[in-house]
């Protein structure tokens, strides 16, 4: 991902880019630039807008950095190049930076297809994450409802248990009272 190249080309600091896209911290930009995290599609769209780059530009290969030549060789190489080559190289660099290369049409077509497929993949990933978040929310609501129902059931069971214990106590008292009445009657009958 070419987030750093886009940011630096615009002369933005990590904090300035974070502010421009509404990120919580410059740490998000740092993580995107280092490849520790991939920005979501919506975030990448905001980065593209803030850096004035087409979305497809972020999926193009970065130009390979050439090794730094020694000072003596650098002077020889510069003096050996005709001025038109230097101007041509500069135009190519600008075209690469703007995402407008004069490359082979077949290569451009394949690159466009690849970028379109990557954009579709990012969009599908964003939709899948939204669905997963929604499903997670639904599951949490269901779990909360079940927990509340379980608590109500337990409370009702406790009330029922207390009522049964009260009824058993009342029955014991009634049985004790009947036994006492029965015994009094037997004394009267035998006597």
Buried (B, 14 or more C-beta within 10 A) or exposed (E): BBBBBBBEBBEBEBEBBBBBBEBEEBBBBBBBBEEEBEBEBEBBBBBBEBBEBEBBBBBBEEEEEEEEEEEEEEEEEEEEEEEEEEEEEEEBEEEBBEBEEEEEEEEEEEBEEEBEEBBEEBEEEBEEEEEEEEEEEEEEEEEEEEEEEEEEEEEEEEEEEEEEEEEEEEEEEEEEEEEEEEEEEEEEEEE
